[in-house]
C-alpha cells in the first residue's frame, strides 16, 4: 500500500489519497493520470491492469486500487 | 429525410401517435420499422451497408458470448479438479478464440467504413505522387458515404468490444440489436450510445408520460431554433469568408472563426437537441453530448464538454487499449531506460495521445485538413500538459485563479484557440488555412469591419439583428443552465410565463427561421462525418 500511495502522491501531491474516495467521480484523476498509474503499477508490482478493469469503482480510491492489484496478483 | 423538413415532422407525428396507441411490448418493433423507413429515404444501398454491419456484429458478439458462457460453465463444473495454472491456461485459450472473432468482425465493420470513406482520399494522395513522376492518374471511385456510417459503425464496434470484455452478455434478438444500431434519431449525427445504457431503454416499453412528451417537444423546438434561426442564417457569411480567402483576410479571418464557431455550435447542438427531444417524447433518455463547451477554461476541459460521447468512445476503445498495450509497456520500459525516468514516463502517454488525435481527425473526414486539425488539438493538449508546472508556479505567485476576469480570460483564450483550429473544417486546404493564420497576424485592420463590407458577406442588416437576438438567447440559456435544467425551472413558473416562452420560441422559429420561398434547409454539418 505504501508503494501505491507513493506513486499516487507523485502524480498529485495536493491530494490526500488516504481519505479521498472519489478520485474519478470528482475528476481528480484524468485519463493521462490513469495511464501513468497503470504503467507505474506494472513496473512496481509486475501486474498488468487490463482495459476492462478501468472502471471508476477500481480507481476511485487508493484502497480500491490496491484491492484490484491484489486480486490481479492472486489470479496470477 | 432532413430533420428540418416538413416530411420529417409528419413522420414524427405519425410515429408518436402510433407509438402510444399500440401495446407497449410492440413499441420496439415500431421503432425498428420507423428507423429503417427513415434510413431508406437516404437510399437502399445505404440500408444494405447498415444491414451488413448489424449482421456481422450480431454474429460476432453471439459467438464471443457463447464462448464466454461455455467458459463459465466449464470452470464452475471443474472448480475443484483444475489447478490455478490450468484454469489460467483454459481462460487464455478461450480468450484467444474470442479475439479471433473480435478481430474478424472489427476488420469487416471498420473495413466497410474505411473503404467507403477513405478510398478516394488514398487515391488522391497516390495521384499527387504519380503526378510528380508524370506517371498518369488513377480514377476516383464513384461512391457516396452512407448517412451516419461513422456513428453507427462506432456504436456497433463499442458494443462488440464490450461483449468481448465481458461487460454484458450479447443481445439474443437480432431485431432488437438492429434497433440499437439503427435507432433513427441518433443515426444522423450521434450521440454515440452504449448498449448497456440505450439498449434496455429501447426494448423496455414506455407508457405515455405528459412531462416527457412536453419536455421532449420543448427540446425539439429549441433544436430547431438553434438550427434554423442561428446556424442556417449565419452560414452564408461563413461560406463567403472561407471560400474567398484572397478577398477576406486579416480581421475577416477572425470574424470567420467566430462565425463558424457560432454556426457549428448551433448546428451540432441543435441537431443533438432534436435527437434527445425525439427520444424524450418516446420515453427514452439519450446521453447528453455537450456541457456548455464554450465556457471551458482549457482545451482538455473543452474536449470533455464538446461531443462528449465521441471523446469517451475514443478514450475507452482507442486511448486506453493502445496506451496500456503490451507494445506500449515495452516502449515505456525502453524510453525510461534510454531517456530517464521523467521523460520516459511521458512517452507512452503522449504517443497514445498522438495516435488518438490522428484517429479522431481522420474520423471527422478523409482529408489532410482534418488530420492537421487532430494533430493541432493534440499539440495544444500536450503543450498545456507540459506547461502545468508553469501554471502551478504562476498560481502560487499570483492569486488570480478564482478572479472573474482571469476566468474570463481563460474562457476567451480557449474559445479563440479552438476556433482557430476548427476553421480547418472550412478552408480549401491546409496551406490556405495557414496563409490565413499568417494574414490574421500580419494584416490586422479593424477599420475594415466598418466600411460596409459586413453587408457584402451574404447577410443583411436584419440578419445581423436576428443573429444577435438568437445568440443572446443562446448564451442566456447556457448561463441559466449552469444551475440546473432550464425546462424544470420554466415548468415551476406561472402558466402565463411558460406560455409566453413556448409560444415565443415557436413564433421565433416560424418568423426568424432561415427559410422562405424555395429555401431548402441545409444538411447538418456533422451528417457528413
Interface residues (C-beta under 8 A of the other chain):
Chain A: X30 X31 X32 X34 X35 X36 X38 X39 X40 X42 X43 X48 X49 X50 X51 X52 X54 X75 X76
Chain B: X84 X85 X88 X165 X166 X167 X300 X315 X316 X319 X320 X321 X323 X324 X329 X332 X333 X336 X345 X348 X349 X352 X353 X385
